[in-house]
């Protein structure tokens, strides 16, 4: 069910309510856009979609199976052809570029965000708050892949796709992935930073998103030509090949990108020494909301990976955490984001005293804002395998 509807019980925020508004909007827009009825309806639809997290729960768990985020993207493209975008839209449009620059100077960027004056100025200009810290550090046991890189023949190797968000804000997870793969005997090659363009799609920058989708696919095609397995730690980026990119480019995805959990499951026999697990309390995994609806095999694969290593892993499907990318960082959405978190995630985290794991970066970020430290399963495994 739609998290914004669950938190507010406003029927206009439900998939059924938004679908009805969209249907009527499509009907009236072809007649008289200047009529009072159309203007009032369009404003109601805009207000409703502003509270949509673009989490795609409606596409899978709702009986209507309506993809509201796709329709929202198309609507916003139309809306902003006739209405000026706010100043904060600049930061949304170029957010991936800005954080890519910030990640090159993590300590300086963190000092600016932590400074009260800097934080206030940034919030006033961008409408964003509570951004995570930039991650410092290098990638151990990995080689950056470029045109001059010589791939060692005969040695098992993989290419790790470096998502821009994880590289900028959660490099620890990518570093842990390198360490775990290295413990399996694989040489890890690092891709260039990949900007998935999700925010462009969410905010209705469809022309720009089409260009970015094409660019990403060209990147992946070049990497795929090496013949090495392509590994991804990020569910959102991986899923975009099959859905958002396929939709905007009007072509099916023919590229093979392995999730890290499925790859580990098929290669765990390469570990010589299994980790020692002495804790009586099994860790609990809180999957990303997409892994609870459209990629359900992910949680099962993580559970199987842990089981093969002799570690019991419990799964709790707690629904949406309320962060959903930048949604929970936007000041206008902060209260709704908090209310969604309190529905299931907060009670779950407070109910038990054990190690909690979460696959979604936004989920870990949301939990941290509420004083709960969650680990990616890869980080947990890398600590045990040390």
HELIX and SHEET records of a PDB file:
HELIX    1   1 UNK A    3  UNK A    8  1                                   6    
HELIX    2   2 UNK A   11  UNK A   13  5                                   3    
HELIX    3   3 UNK A   15  UNK A   29  1                                  15    
HELIX    4   4 UNK A   36  UNK A   50  1                                  15    
HELIX    5   5 UNK A   57  UNK A   60  1                                   4    
HELIX    6   6 UNK A   68  UNK A   79  1                                  12    
HELIX    7   7 UNK A   88  UNK A   93  1                                   6    
HELIX    8   8 UNK A   95  UNK A  104  1                                  10    
HELIX    9   9 UNK A  106  UNK A  114  1                                   9    
HELIX   10  10 UNK A  116  UNK A  126  1                                  11    
HELIX   11  11 UNK A  164  UNK A  169  1                                   6    
HELIX   12  12 UNK A  171  UNK A  183  1                                  13    
HELIX   13  13 UNK A  198  UNK A  202  1                                   5    
HELIX   14  14 UNK A  206  UNK A  224  1                                  19    
HELIX   15  15 UNK A  235  UNK A  242  1                                   8    
HELIX   16  16 UNK A  244  UNK A  249  1                                   6    
HELIX   17  17 UNK A  260  UNK A  267  1                                   8    
HELIX   18  18 UNK A  268  UNK A  270  5                                   3    
HELIX   19  19 UNK A  289  UNK A  293  1                                   5    
HELIX   20  20 UNK A  297  UNK A  308  1                                  12    
HELIX   21  21 UNK A  327  UNK A  329  5                                   3    
HELIX   22  22 UNK A  331  UNK A  333  5                                   3    
HELIX   23  23 UNK A  334  UNK A  343  1                                  10    
HELIX   24  24 UNK A  345  UNK A  351  1                                   7    
HELIX   25  25 UNK A  361  UNK A  369  1                                   9    
HELIX   26  26 UNK A  377  UNK A  385  1                                   9    
SHEET    1   A 5 UNK A 142  UNK A 144  0                                        
SHEET    2   A 5 UNK A 187  UNK A 194  1                                        
SHEET    3   A 5 UNK A 157  UNK A 163  1                                        
SHEET    4   A 5 UNK A 229  UNK A 232  1                                        
SHEET    5   A 5 UNK A 258  UNK A 259  1                                        
SHEET    1   B 3 UNK A 313  UNK A 315  0                                        
SHEET    2   B 3 UNK A 283  UNK A 286  1                                        
SHEET    3   B 3 UNK A 356  UNK A 358  1                                        
END                                                                             
